[in-house]
Amino acid sequence: MASFIIEGGHNLKGTITPQGAKNEALQVICATLLTSQEVIIENIPDILDVNNLILLLQEMGVSVQRHNHTTYAFRADRMDLSYIQSDDFMRKSASLRGSIMIIGPLLARFGEAVVPQPGGDKIGRRRLDTHFNGIMKLGARMIFNEKKQLFTLTASKLSGSYVLLEEASVTGTANLLMAAVLAEGETIIYNAACEPYVEQLSRMLVRMGAHIEGIGSNRLTVQGVTQLSGCHHCLLPDMIEIGSFIGMAAMTASEILIKDTSVGNLGIIPESFRRLGISVEQKGDDLFIPRQESYTIESFIDGSILTIADAPWPGLTPDLLSVMLVVATRAKGSVLIHQKMFESRLFFVDKLIDMGAQIILCDPHRAVVIGLDDRFQLKGMTMTSPDIRAGISLLIAAMSAKGKSTIHNIDQIDRGYQQIDQRLNALGARIERIE
């Protein structure tokens, strides 16, 4: 297990370019299973979750060629369907939550999918009902082996249907969408997630020959086709990494230019940081974060304490609330962070409290942060990363802290952030990786 040793208190300065979007990558890589023709995807991030999914597809018989550091070609023309019954498949797919999105493509094209209970972040319950209920409305049958924690879905034929999703799940929408494009007839998906990454997946499927209307909205209409062809696709920059860099610049009083951010696809992320008092300047498609010695959290118009909460798109993504919570510890003023979606995602705040932050954990979903401004500096300590987003948040806290900090279990950070130590050290950070 690798660790980071961080020497805090160093300002950063320079330009950084965000990696390709992790969440989009997991979706569109799974979509390559829908065709026997070549699919080329650009801007794929070199991170553990994505690399593990690519390796899983290779074991399934998908031919994968790496054209350069970020561009891959996939061809699923010689699938080994017997592999998905193997113990090796069960073990590898169970460790990767993104593997749940192979269900739709496998069912649509081959009529069978076997998926173990997936792993991923330990951030509370993440129900699979949305995935399975939607796909079963298209005609799939499911058997759950409780002893092996194994889901087996079969379908001699998928037929279009009206599907009202019980929650606007991004991965649930993606899975159902990938199943529907090869189903017979019309499928209407209502209460669909409409994040930019789902929109990107939809446009990729259209280039492959799918018929999808309502792209970018919460009502998708799909006319099934008999087969799909290959295509060329480029990932958006990762909005979560962009938000992490904004928070990092604020916490370390640094001046950073974030290049090629696709501002139009960031939604309310920049404005949410501005509400914490952080200056975020747009320069074309770049974001400039000037050096700020202090920043003040806004209040609501009636003077009450600001609340920042996650919500389905175009609301604030839950993946950035951990970062915003850390950023608020150095601000002037107070804020209520309300994490509605996952009940365990705020449980890393005890580590911030040990570092000197003033945080009241109200319940598993809510925390009040009392910004210390320049009255007190966080102090370095030893801690363990529980999940990807808490991990990057603890790294940000350590970079702003007085003294040295050690973060264990940084494989969690590597799952979502590409060579983060090297990229930040190039800006002036002092981060040492210990294997």
N, C-alpha and C positions, 0 to 999 in steps of 0.2 A: 504494500500500500504506500503510495507516494504522499509527500507532504510539501507544503510551502513554508519557507521561513521568510517573513516580511519585515523589513526595517521601515517603520513608519515615519511620517513627517516630511516626506519628500514631495515637492511640487512637480507636476508633469507639464510638459510643453511640447507641442508638435502636432502632427497630423496623423490620423488613424482612419483606416477604411474598414467598415464592418464586414464580417463574413456573410456568406449566403445564409438564408433563413433555415434554421434547423427544422422548425415545424413544417415548413413547406417541403423541405427535402424529403422528410419521412413519407409524406403523402404521395409526391410525384414519383418517387422511386418505387413505391408499391404499385403505382399505376402502370409501370412498364410491364407488369405481368399480364396486362389486358391484351397484348398483341404479340405476334411472333416476329414482327418487324423491328428494326433497330430504332431505339429512342436515345437521342443525345441530350444530356442535361448539363448545363453550364452553371458555374458558381456554387458547386457543392462544397460545403464546409468540411474540413478535415477534423471531425470530432468523433468521439467514441460511439455515440448513439447511431450516427449515420454510417460510420464505418462498419459497425456490427450488423446493421441491416443489410448493407451491401454484401458482406460476407455470407449472411444467411441466404440471400437470393442466389449467390454463387453456388452454395451447397444444394440449392433446389434445382440447379441446372441452368440458371441464367448465365449467359456469356456476358462478362463485364470487361470492357477495355478502358484503360485510363489514358485519355489523350494528352492531358497535361495536369497540373496540380489541382485544378478545380473542375475539369470537364471529363465526363464519363459517357461511354456508349453502352447501352443495355440491349440485349437481344434474348427474349424468352422463347426461343424456338425449339429447345430440346429440354423441356422440363422433366425432372425426375420426380414424379408424383409420389413414388414410394418413399422418398426421403421424409415427407411430412408426417409419416407414420413412425419415424425412428425416434429413439430416445435422445439422440444428438439434437434433432430438430426441437424436441420438446424442451430440452435444457436451454438451448440458445434463444429460442423465441420467448421463453418464459422470463428471461432476464431483460427483455427489451419491450417496453410498452408499445412502441411504434409498430411492432409486429402484428398488432390487432388489425391493422389496416390491410393485411393481405387477404382477409376473409372475403371482402367484396370482389376483388379481382379473381381469386381462385374459384369462388362459387360461380361467378358469371361466365368464366371461360371454360372451367373444367368440371363444374358441378359438385365439387367437394372441397371442404376446407376443414383442417384440424388445427385448433389453436389452444394452447394451455393458458391458464390464468396468467395474464401478463404481469411483469414487474414494473420497474421504473422508480420514480421518486416516492419516498415514504411521506406523503403529505396528506394522508387521510383517504377515506373511501373514494374510489373513482369508479362509478357504476358502469357496467357494460350493457345494461338494459337497452339503452338507446341504439347501440349497434345491432344487437340481436333482434329486438322487436321490429325495427325497421326492415331488416333483411328478411325476416320471416314473413312480413306482409307481402313480400315479393314472391313468396312460395317456397322458401327454404324451410327445411326441418332441422331441428336441433336436438342433440342428445348431450347431456352433461354427465360426465363420469366424475362423481364426487370424490372417489378414492384417489384418482389420478389428477383431479382438478383440470379436466380436459373437456373442451367443447368440440363437438363434431357436428358440422353442418353439411347437409346434402340438398341437392335440388336437381331433378331431371330437367327442369325448365324454370326459369325465372319469368314472371309475368308482371307487367306494370301495375301500379296501384297508387291510391292516394295515401300518403303517409304523413301523419301529423306527429312530428318529433316531440317527445315529452320535455326535452331540454335542447337548447341550441348548441349541441355538442359539435365542436370542430371536427374531431376525428370520427364521430358518429355520422356527421353529414358527409364527410369524405368517403367513408366506407360504403354508405348507402348509395351515394352518387356513382361510385365505381361499379357497384353491382347493377345499378339501373341502366347504365349506358348500353349494356348488352342484353337487357331484359326485353321480352317481347311486349310491344305496346307502349302506352304512355304511363310515366310515373310522375306524380306531383309530390314534391317534398316541401312541406310547409313547416314554418319555424326552423328553417335551415340556418346554420351558422353562416354569416356573410363576411367573415374575416378576409383580408386581402389574400391570405394563403389558400382559402377555399376558392376564391375567385381565380387565382392563378391555376389551381388544379382544373377548374372548369374550363378555362381557356385552353389549357394543354389538351384536355380531352376533346374539345372541339377541333383543334388542329389534327387530332388523330382520327377524326371522322364522326365524333359524337354529335348529337343534336340536343343542345341545352339552351333553354330560354330562362330569362330572369337572373342571369349571372350578376352577382354583387348584391342581390336582394335576399330576403328570407323566404322566398317562394321560388323554387326551381322546378321547371317543367322539362322532363327528359323524354324524348322519343327514342326508343331503343333501336339499335342497329344490329346487324348480324356479325359484323367484325370491325376492328379498328386497325389503323395503320400506324407506322412510325411517325415521329415528329422531332422537332428541335425545340428545346425549352431552356429558359434561363431563370434562375431563382432570384427573387427579390433579396435585398439586404435584410439582415436579421434585426427586426424592430426591438427585440429584447436586448440585444447587444448594444444597439444605439442608445436605448434608455439607460443601460448600465454605464456607458461611457459618460453620459450627461451627469448621472449621479456621482460618478467617480471624480469628474472634474470639479464639481461643487464641493465634495467632501475634502478634497486635497488642495483647495484654492488654486486650481490649475487653469491653464489656458490651452484649450484643445479645439482643433478643427476636425470634425467628423465628416469625411468625404462620402459622396454618392449615397445619400441616405434614403432616396426615393421618398421625399417629404410628403408627397400626396398620399402615400400608403401608411403614414404614421398615425393617422387619426388624431386623437386628443393627447397623445403622449407628450409632445413638446409643451402644450398648454398646461398639462397637469404638473410638470416640473416648474413651470413659471408660477403656478399657484403656491409652490413652496418657496418662492422668492428667487429662484434661479434664473439668471439671464440666459435665454436661448435665442440666438440670432440666426435667421435663415439667410443664407447666401447662395442663391440659386438652388441647387439640390444638395447643398452642404449645410451643416449646422455648426455654428461657432459658439463655443462656451468660453466667455472671457473670465479672467481671474477675478474672483470675488472673495474678499476677506470675510464677508458675512452676508447672510440673506435672511429675509423675514417672511414667515409664513403668513399668507392672507387669512383673513376671517371672512365669514359670510357677511352679506350686506347688513344683516341685523346685529352684527357684532358677535355672533355665536362661533364656537370653535369650528374650524374647517374639518370636514369629513372627506376622506378620499377612499373610494370603494371601487371594487372591480365590478364589471357588468359585461354582458354579451356585446360584441361589436355592434355599433361604433363606440361602445363604452370602453373603459380602461381595461386592458388585459391584466388578468390576475398575476401573470408572470413577473410583473414589475413592482408589485406592492412591497415585496421584501426589500428591494432596492430603495424605494421611496421611504420606507420606514427608517432605514439606516440614514439616509440623507437628512431626514427630519431631526435626527439627534444633534446635528451641528447647527441647526437653524435657530432663529430667534422666534419664539412663539410655540404654539402647541397645535397638534393635529390628531384626529381620530382616524386610524387606519382600520378599515373594515374589509376583511378578506371573507367574502361570502361563499366562495366556491369550495375551498378545501379547509377542513377543520384542524389540520395539523401544521399548516404552513407557517404559522406565527410562533411555533414552539422553539425557534432558534433565538428568540429575544432574550432568553436567560443569559446567553453568552454576551449579548450587548450590555445587559445590566451589569454583568461582572466586569465589563470593560469601563463602566462608569456612566453609561447612558441612563437617563431617567425615563423609564417606560413602565406603564401600568398595563399589564395583560388582563383585560377585563374578562375574557372568556376565550375559547379556542378560535373565535373569529375576529375579535376586536382588541386593539391595543391603542392606548393613548400615549403619544410621544411628547415629552416636554423638552423642547429644544434648549440646549445649554449655551448656544452661541459661542462666544470666546471665553466664557467663564470657567470652562473645564475642558480638558482634552482627554479623549478616550485613552486608556492605557493598554499596552500590548499584553497578550495572554496566549495560552495554548487552548485550542478548540478543535472540534471535529465538524466537518461539513455534512449536514444531514440530507441535502438535496441540491440540485443544480442552482436554483435561484437563491436559496439561503447561502450556498457556498460563495457565490460571487458577491453577495451582500457582506458576508464576513470578510472577504478579501478587501472590499472597499473600506470597511471599518478599520481593518488592520493597517491599510495604507495611510490612513489619516491619524492613526494612534501614535502615542508617545512610546518609543521603545520598540522591541521586537515582539512579533507574534508568530505562532506556529499554527498552521491549519492542516489537520490530518484528513485523510479520505478525500483528497483532491481529485480522485477519479470522477467524483460527482461533478466537479467543475469542468473537467475535461469532456464530459458527456455533452456539454452545450457550448463551450467556449474554446475556440481554436488557438492553441499555442499562446494562451493569454499571458503567461509570464514573460515570454520573449517579446511580445508586442508591447506590453506595458513598460518593460525595462528599456525599450527603445525610446520611450518618452521620458524616462528619468526615474522610473520606479526602481525599488530594490527588492526583487523577489527571487528567492533561490529555491529551485526544485530539488528535493531530496528523494531519491528512489528508495 
